[in-house]
Amino acid sequence: MGLKLHNTFTRTKEEFVPVEKGKVKFYMCGPTVYDYIHIGNARAFIAGDVLRRFMKYIGYDVTYVLNLTDIDDKIIQRSQKEGVSTESITEKFSKAFFEDIDTLGIEKADAYPRATEHVEEIIVLIKRLIGQASAYQVGGDVYYDVSKFANYGKLSGKNIDDLRAGARVAVDEKKRNPHDFALWKNQKPGEPAWESPWGMGRPGWHIECSAMSMKYLGESFDIHAGGQDLIFPHHENEIAQSEGATKQKFVKYWLHNGFLQIEGEKMAKSLGNFRTVREIVKIYPGRVLRLFFLQKHYRSPIDLTDQGLQAAASASARLKIFYDKLNKVLGTIGNIRKEIDPKTLSKSETKFFDSFEKMKSALTEAMSDDLNTPVAISVLFDMVRETNKLLSRDDLTENEKMLLVYSKKNFDDFNSFLGLIDSKEESVDSKMVDALVTLLIELRNELRAKKEWELSDKIRDQLNAMGVVLEDKGRETEWRLK
């Protein structure tokens, strides 16, 4: 099946057809670098990373651009509060951003444009809008006139007559319409500024993304993505100013990930539940947070809970233990024929091969269906279970050894877009795992002898959640991986 994506603009799932055959031009709204990125940011960046990787996996040539907003009201406010330059603020948090996304296993974008490095392009775009009477100057400020854009509100589904001044659209008596938004802001005392035809000032937030995306991807490109909170006004305004300037379709597919809650509540600093990525990864590895998000569809709302993170940590450990064991077994096999001839397989070997082929198809079909990662990961763990059946045996046939090689190749392929296993991460020491599980079994047996059933059951259940199955045989307890 072909790739299908849910387009926010049309509110339907559509077959993906790129503007240019075989190529994908993809823009992701990046962070405003005035603070550490929060886990809501992380969800958007992980979803974009997986989509980009999967598109490359199925054969597309992808150009992926993620911007950094490094001039903004929040940056200025923080610099004034701390008594330092805006540059010192943005450099500190830009560096932190790159550290955080690396921890999450996010591959580097093809370009990371910064707003302050593209002021010239922004000024050219604003002049173009003024020349077409889509924008107007009031003193040292320039505003976009939303009444000049007939389709304003179509992305968000809002009616311009019903709109009220909202986020980042400040009420200003200088504006012709309360919904008009700033393209250029006149310099205030102590603020950084650039020369322009309208005097010293700085760009508005929305125009930055339009200018940067069009510079790197062209005036009309394939995908623009971000969180649902960006639909209005940011992405709505990007469409208005971009299409107002070029008179052509700005973006073909708009993708937005769902909202994030913390223990059932909206994340907010005022509620004391604001969580940054680096806070979370002090407790859980970045790949755990990645798996946590991918176990839910990117468009669905998600509730971040300790219980959910613990479950993701157990699943991640299970996957890593399996992968390391697979590599270890293959390391002892030596050189064998790589290609499988189905005609030479026994009945049980054929059953494994046919089952794995079906699961491969199910996994790629799930990914092609609007990036259905929950189903894809479920299938991946089915593959782990089936492969573990072979790994648990000591008397492998030559064909079964080839099946393990085949299994490993497929796990590597799927990990190339899911990114759940860090191949550079130090392998789990199987001897240490064995020793720790044995120690826990001994402790559990002591608890059982004392009839402390609650604690002994807790050890069994926690090991089971991590993929370690205990089997009581009389006074002896054996263990195996699921």
C-alpha positions as CSV (number, residue, x, y, z in Angstrom):
1,M,0.0,0.0,0.0
2,G,1.1,3.6,-0.6
3,L,1.8,6.0,2.2
4,K,-1.3,7.8,3.7
5,L,-1.1,10.9,5.9
6,H,-3.8,12.8,7.7
7,N,-3.9,16.3,6.3
8,T,-5.0,18.9,8.9
9,F,-6.0,21.2,6.0
10,T,-8.5,18.7,4.5
11,R,-9.3,16.9,7.7
12,T,-8.9,13.6,5.8
13,K,-6.4,10.8,5.4
14,E,-4.8,11.2,2.0
15,E,-2.5,9.3,-0.3
16,F,0.9,11.0,-0.2
17,V,1.9,12.3,-3.6
18,P,5.0,14.6,-3.4
19,V,5.2,17.9,-5.3
20,E,8.3,16.4,-7.1
21,K,8.3,12.7,-7.8
22,G,10.6,10.7,-5.5
23,K,11.5,13.7,-3.4
24,V,10.0,15.0,-0.1
25,K,10.5,18.5,1.2
26,F,9.6,18.6,4.9
27,Y,9.6,21.5,7.4
28,M,9.2,21.1,11.2
29,C,8.6,24.1,13.5
30,G,11.5,24.0,15.9
31,P,11.9,25.5,19.4
32,T,12.1,29.1,20.6
33,V,15.5,28.8,22.3
34,Y,14.8,30.7,25.6
35,D,14.5,27.6,27.8
36,Y,15.1,23.8,27.8
37,I,12.7,22.0,25.5
38,H,9.7,20.4,27.2
39,I,8.3,16.9,26.6
40,G,5.5,18.4,24.4
41,N,8.3,19.6,22.0
42,A,9.9,16.2,22.2
43,R,6.7,14.5,21.0
44,A,6.6,16.6,17.9
45,F,10.3,16.2,17.1
46,I,10.1,12.4,17.6
47,A,7.1,12.0,15.3
48,G,8.8,14.1,12.7
49,D,12.0,12.1,13.0
50,V,10.1,8.8,12.6
51,L,8.2,10.0,9.6
52,R,11.3,11.3,7.9
53,R,13.2,8.1,8.5
54,F,10.3,5.9,7.3
55,M,10.0,8.0,4.1
56,K,13.7,7.4,3.5
57,Y,13.2,3.7,4.2
58,I,10.5,3.4,1.5
59,G,12.7,5.1,-1.0
60,Y,12.1,8.9,-0.9
61,D,14.8,11.5,-1.1
62,V,13.9,13.6,1.9
63,T,15.1,17.1,2.7
64,Y,14.3,17.9,6.3
65,V,14.5,21.4,7.8
66,L,13.9,22.3,11.5
67,N,14.2,25.9,12.4
68,L,15.3,27.6,15.6
69,T,13.5,30.8,16.7
70,D,16.3,32.9,18.2
71,I,14.6,36.3,18.3
72,D,11.3,36.5,20.1
73,D,9.6,38.3,23.0
74,K,10.3,35.5,25.4
75,I,14.0,35.5,24.6
76,I,14.2,39.3,25.1
77,Q,12.3,39.0,28.4
78,R,14.6,36.3,29.7
79,S,17.7,38.2,28.7
80,Q,16.5,41.3,30.4
81,K,15.6,39.4,33.5
82,E,19.0,37.7,33.7
83,G,20.9,40.8,32.6
84,V,22.6,39.1,29.7
85,S,22.5,39.4,26.0
86,T,19.9,37.6,23.9
87,E,22.8,35.9,22.1
88,S,24.0,34.3,25.3
89,I,20.5,33.0,26.0
90,T,19.9,31.6,22.6
91,E,23.4,30.0,22.4
92,K,22.9,28.3,25.8
93,F,19.5,26.9,24.9
94,S,20.4,26.0,21.3
95,K,23.3,23.9,22.6
96,A,20.9,22.3,25.1
97,F,18.4,21.6,22.4
98,F,20.9,19.7,20.3
99,E,22.0,17.7,23.3
100,D,18.4,16.8,24.2
101,I,17.3,15.6,20.7
102,D,20.5,13.5,20.5
103,T,19.5,11.8,23.7
104,L,16.1,11.1,22.1
105,G,17.7,9.4,19.2
106,I,16.6,12.0,16.7
107,E,18.7,12.2,13.6
108,K,20.2,15.5,12.5
109,A,18.1,17.6,10.1
110,D,19.5,18.7,6.8
111,A,19.3,22.3,7.9
112,Y,18.7,24.2,11.2
113,P,18.0,27.8,10.0
114,R,18.0,30.5,12.6
115,A,15.8,33.6,12.3
116,T,18.6,36.0,13.0
117,E,20.5,34.6,10.1
118,H,17.7,35.2,7.7
119,V,16.6,38.8,8.4
120,E,17.4,39.7,4.8
121,E,15.1,37.1,3.4
122,I,12.4,38.2,5.9
123,I,12.7,41.8,4.8
124,V,12.4,40.9,1.1
125,L,9.2,38.9,1.8
126,I,7.6,41.7,3.8
127,K,8.4,44.2,1.0
128,R,6.8,41.8,-1.4
129,L,3.6,41.8,0.7
130,I,3.5,45.5,1.1
131,G,3.9,45.9,-2.7
132,Q,0.9,43.7,-3.2
133,A,-1.1,45.7,-0.6
134,S,-1.4,42.6,1.6
135,A,0.5,44.4,4.4
136,Y,0.7,47.9,5.6
137,Q,3.1,50.1,7.7
138,V,2.1,52.0,10.8
139,G,5.1,54.0,12.0
140,G,8.0,51.5,12.5
141,D,5.6,48.5,12.5
142,V,4.4,46.4,9.6
143,Y,1.2,44.3,9.8
144,Y,-0.4,41.7,7.6
145,D,-3.9,42.5,6.5
146,V,-5.9,39.3,7.0
147,S,-8.9,40.8,5.2
148,K,-6.9,40.6,2.0
149,F,-6.6,36.8,2.2
150,A,-9.9,35.1,1.3
151,N,-9.0,31.7,2.8
152,Y,-7.9,32.9,6.2
153,G,-9.1,30.5,8.9
154,K,-9.4,27.4,6.7
155,L,-6.6,25.4,8.3
156,S,-8.0,25.8,11.8
157,G,-11.6,25.8,10.7
158,K,-12.2,29.2,12.3
159,N,-14.4,31.9,10.8
160,I,-12.7,35.3,10.7
161,D,-15.9,37.0,11.7
162,D,-16.0,34.9,14.9
163,L,-12.4,35.2,15.8
164,R,-11.2,37.1,18.8
165,A,-7.7,38.4,19.4
166,G,-5.8,35.3,20.7
167,A,-2.3,33.9,21.4
168,R,0.4,36.1,20.0
169,V,-2.1,38.4,18.2
170,A,-2.0,41.3,20.6
171,V,-4.8,43.9,20.6
172,D,-3.3,47.1,19.1
173,E,-5.2,50.3,18.2
174,K,-2.7,50.8,15.3
175,K,-4.0,47.8,13.5
176,R,-6.9,48.0,11.0
177,N,-8.3,44.7,12.3
178,P,-7.6,43.1,15.7
179,H,-6.6,39.9,13.8
180,D,-3.9,41.5,11.7
181,F,-0.5,40.3,12.9
182,A,2.9,41.9,13.0
183,L,5.4,41.1,10.3
184,W,8.0,43.7,11.6
185,K,8.2,45.2,15.0
186,N,9.6,48.6,15.8
187,Q,12.6,48.6,18.1
188,K,11.9,49.3,21.8
189,P,14.6,50.6,24.2
190,G,17.1,47.9,25.0
191,E,15.9,45.4,22.4
192,P,18.1,43.9,19.6
193,A,17.3,45.3,16.2
194,W,18.2,45.3,12.5
195,E,18.0,47.9,9.8
196,S,15.0,47.8,7.5
197,P,13.1,50.1,5.2
198,W,10.7,50.8,8.1
199,G,13.4,51.7,10.6
200,M,15.3,49.7,13.2
201,G,13.3,46.7,14.4
202,R,12.9,42.9,14.3
203,P,10.8,40.3,12.6
204,G,7.5,38.9,13.9
205,W,7.3,35.3,14.8
206,H,5.2,34.0,11.9
207,I,7.1,35.6,9.0
208,E,10.3,33.9,10.2
209,C,9.0,30.4,9.4
210,S,7.6,31.5,6.0
211,A,10.9,33.1,4.9
212,M,13.1,30.2,6.2
213,S,11.0,27.4,4.9
214,M,10.7,28.9,1.4
215,K,14.4,29.6,1.2
216,Y,15.3,26.0,1.8
217,L,12.3,24.1,0.3
218,G,10.9,26.5,-2.3
219,E,7.7,28.5,-2.4
220,S,5.5,25.3,-2.5
221,F,6.6,22.2,-0.7
222,D,5.3,18.9,0.7
223,I,5.0,18.7,4.5
224,H,4.8,21.2,7.3
225,A,4.5,19.8,10.8
226,G,4.2,20.8,14.5
227,G,2.0,20.5,17.6
228,Q,-1.7,21.1,17.5
229,D,-1.1,24.3,19.5
230,L,0.6,25.8,16.4
231,I,-2.4,25.4,14.1
232,F,-3.8,28.8,15.1
233,P,-2.5,31.4,14.8
234,H,1.0,30.4,13.8
235,H,0.4,28.0,10.9
236,E,-2.7,29.9,9.8
237,N,-0.7,33.1,9.6
238,E,2.1,31.3,7.7
239,I,-0.4,30.2,5.0
240,A,-1.9,33.7,4.7
241,Q,1.4,35.5,4.3
242,S,3.1,32.9,2.2
243,E,0.3,32.4,-0.3
244,G,-0.5,36.1,-0.2
245,A,3.0,36.7,-1.5
246,T,3.4,33.8,-3.9
247,K,-0.2,33.4,-5.1
248,Q,0.4,29.6,-5.0
249,K,-0.2,26.7,-2.6
250,F,2.3,27.0,0.3
251,V,2.2,23.5,1.8
252,K,0.5,20.3,0.5
253,Y,0.2,18.3,3.7
254,W,-0.1,19.8,7.2
255,L,0.6,17.4,10.0
256,H,0.0,18.0,13.7
257,N,0.6,15.8,16.8
258,G,-1.9,15.6,19.7
259,F,-1.9,17.4,23.0
260,L,0.1,16.2,26.0
261,Q,-1.1,16.0,29.6
262,I,0.7,15.3,32.8
263,E,-1.1,12.8,35.2
264,G,-4.4,13.9,33.6
265,E,-3.8,17.7,33.7
266,K,-2.6,20.1,31.1
267,M,1.1,20.8,31.4
268,A,1.8,24.3,32.7
269,K,4.4,26.1,34.8
270,S,1.5,27.6,36.8
271,L,0.4,24.1,37.8
272,G,3.9,23.0,38.8
273,N,3.9,20.1,36.4
274,F,6.0,21.5,33.6
275,R,8.5,18.8,32.5
276,T,11.6,19.3,30.4
277,V,13.2,16.5,28.4
278,R,16.4,16.7,30.5
279,E,14.4,16.3,33.7
280,I,12.8,13.1,32.4
281,V,16.1,11.6,31.0
282,K,17.7,11.9,34.4
283,I,15.3,9.1,35.4
284,Y,14.6,7.3,32.1
285,P,16.9,6.9,29.1
286,G,15.9,9.0,26.1
287,R,14.9,5.8,24.1
288,V,12.3,5.1,26.8
289,L,10.7,8.4,26.3
290,R,10.8,7.8,22.6
291,L,9.1,4.4,23.0
292,F,6.5,5.9,25.4
293,F,5.4,8.4,22.7
294,L,5.5,5.9,19.8
295,Q,3.2,3.5,21.7
296,K,0.5,6.1,21.1
297,H,-0.6,7.4,17.7
298,Y,1.0,10.8,17.0
299,R,-2.4,12.5,16.5
300,S,-3.9,11.1,19.7
301,P,-3.7,13.0,23.0
302,I,-1.3,11.3,25.5
303,D,-1.1,11.4,29.3
304,L,2.4,11.2,30.7
305,T,2.4,9.2,33.9
306,D,5.1,7.5,36.0
307,Q,3.3,4.2,35.4
308,G,3.3,4.7,31.7
309,L,7.0,5.6,31.7
310,Q,7.8,2.6,33.9
311,A,6.0,0.3,31.5
312,A,7.9,1.8,28.5
313,A,11.2,1.4,30.5
314,S,10.4,-2.3,31.0
315,A,9.5,-2.8,27.3
316,S,12.6,-0.9,26.2
317,A,14.8,-3.1,28.5
318,R,13.1,-6.2,27.1
319,L,13.9,-5.1,23.6
320,K,17.5,-4.3,24.4
321,I,18.1,-7.7,26.2
322,F,16.6,-9.5,23.2
323,Y,18.7,-7.6,20.6
324,D,21.9,-8.1,22.5
325,K,21.2,-11.8,22.9
326,L,20.4,-12.1,19.1
327,N,23.7,-10.4,18.3
328,K,25.6,-12.6,20.8
329,V,24.1,-15.8,19.3
330,L,24.9,-14.7,15.8
331,G,28.4,-13.9,16.8
332,T,29.0,-17.5,17.7
333,I,27.5,-18.9,14.5
334,G,30.2,-17.7,12.1
335,N,29.8,-17.4,8.3
336,I,26.7,-19.1,6.9
337,R,24.7,-18.7,3.7
338,K,22.6,-15.4,3.9
339,E,19.8,-16.2,1.5
340,I,17.0,-18.4,2.5
341,D,15.6,-21.0,0.1
342,P,12.0,-21.6,1.3
343,K,12.1,-25.0,-0.5
344,T,14.7,-26.3,1.9
345,L,12.9,-25.4,5.1
346,S,11.3,-27.9,7.3
347,K,7.6,-27.6,8.4
348,S,8.5,-25.7,11.6
349,E,11.1,-23.6,9.8
350,T,8.5,-22.7,7.1
351,K,6.0,-21.8,9.8
352,F,8.5,-19.3,11.3
353,F,9.4,-17.8,8.0
354,D,5.8,-17.4,6.8
355,S,4.8,-15.9,10.1
356,F,7.7,-13.5,10.0
357,E,6.9,-12.4,6.4
358,K,3.3,-11.7,7.4
359,M,4.4,-9.7,10.4
360,K,6.8,-7.7,8.2
361,S,3.9,-6.8,5.9
362,A,1.7,-5.9,8.9
363,L,4.4,-3.6,10.3
364,T,5.1,-1.7,7.1
365,E,1.4,-1.4,6.4
366,A,0.8,0.1,9.9
367,M,3.6,2.6,9.3
368,S,2.1,3.5,5.9
369,D,-1.3,4.1,7.4
370,D,-0.7,7.6,8.8
371,L,2.3,6.4,10.8
372,N,0.5,4.0,13.0
373,T,3.4,3.3,15.4
374,P,1.3,1.6,18.2
375,V,0.4,-1.2,15.8
376,A,3.9,-1.3,14.3
377,I,5.5,-1.7,17.8
378,S,3.0,-4.3,18.8
379,V,4.0,-6.3,15.7
380,L,7.7,-5.7,16.5
381,F,7.3,-7.4,19.9
382,D,5.5,-10.3,18.2
383,M,8.6,-10.7,16.2
384,V,10.7,-10.6,19.4
385,R,8.6,-13.4,20.8
386,E,8.9,-15.6,17.8
387,T,12.6,-15.1,17.4
388,N,13.1,-15.8,21.1
389,K,11.8,-19.3,20.5
390,L,14.8,-20.0,18.3
391,L,17.2,-18.2,20.6
392,S,16.2,-20.4,23.5
393,R,17.5,-23.5,21.7
394,D,21.0,-24.9,21.7
395,D,20.6,-27.3,18.8
396,L,19.9,-24.9,15.9
397,T,19.9,-26.3,12.3
398,E,21.7,-24.5,9.5
399,N,18.4,-23.2,8.2
400,E,17.4,-21.9,11.7
401,K,20.7,-20.1,11.9
402,M,19.9,-18.5,8.5
403,L,16.5,-17.6,9.9
404,L,18.2,-15.8,12.8
405,V,20.3,-13.8,10.3
406,Y,17.1,-13.0,8.4
407,S,15.4,-11.9,11.6
408,K,18.4,-9.7,12.6
409,K,18.3,-8.0,9.2
410,N,14.7,-7.2,9.6
411,F,15.1,-5.8,13.1
412,D,17.8,-3.6,11.9
413,D,15.6,-2.4,9.0
414,F,12.7,-1.6,11.3
415,N,15.0,0.1,13.9
416,S,16.3,2.3,11.1
417,F,13.0,4.2,11.2
418,L,11.6,3.5,14.7
419,G,14.9,4.2,16.4
420,L,14.1,2.3,19.6
421,I,17.6,0.6,20.0
422,D,20.8,2.6,20.1
423,S,23.3,0.3,18.3
424,K,26.1,2.4,19.8
425,E,24.8,1.9,23.3
426,E,26.8,-0.6,25.4
427,S,25.3,-4.0,25.3
428,V,23.6,-5.5,28.3
429,D,25.9,-7.9,30.0
430,S,24.1,-11.2,29.8
431,K,26.2,-12.6,32.7
432,M,25.2,-9.7,34.9
433,V,21.5,-10.1,33.9
434,D,21.7,-13.7,34.7
435,A,23.3,-13.0,38.1
436,L,20.7,-10.3,39.0
437,V,17.7,-12.4,38.0
438,T,19.1,-15.4,40.0
439,L,19.6,-13.1,43.0
440,L,16.0,-11.9,42.7
441,I,14.7,-15.5,42.4
442,E,16.6,-16.5,45.6
443,L,15.2,-13.5,47.4
444,R,11.7,-14.4,46.2
445,N,12.1,-18.0,47.3
446,E,13.1,-16.8,50.8
447,L,10.0,-14.6,50.9
448,R,7.8,-17.5,49.8
449,A,9.2,-19.6,52.5
450,K,8.2,-16.9,55.0
451,K,4.8,-16.8,53.3
452,E,5.3,-13.1,52.4
453,W,3.2,-13.6,49.3
454,E,2.7,-9.9,48.5
455,L,6.4,-9.1,48.1
456,S,7.2,-12.4,46.4
457,D,4.4,-11.8,43.9
458,K,5.6,-8.2,43.3
459,I,9.1,-9.5,42.3
460,R,7.5,-12.0,39.9
461,D,5.2,-9.4,38.4
462,Q,7.9,-6.8,38.0
463,L,10.2,-9.3,36.3
464,N,7.4,-10.4,34.0
465,A,6.7,-6.8,33.0
466,M,10.4,-6.6,32.0
467,G,10.1,-9.7,29.9
468,V,11.5,-12.2,32.3
469,V,9.1,-15.2,33.0
470,L,9.5,-17.2,36.2
471,E,8.4,-20.9,36.1
472,D,8.1,-22.6,39.5
473,K,8.8,-26.3,39.4
474,G,8.4,-27.6,42.9
475,R,11.1,-26.0,45.0
476,E,13.1,-24.9,42.0
477,T,12.4,-21.8,39.9
478,E,13.6,-21.4,36.3
479,W,13.4,-18.3,34.2
480,R,13.3,-17.4,30.6
481,L,12.8,-14.3,28.4
482,K,9.4,-13.9,26.9
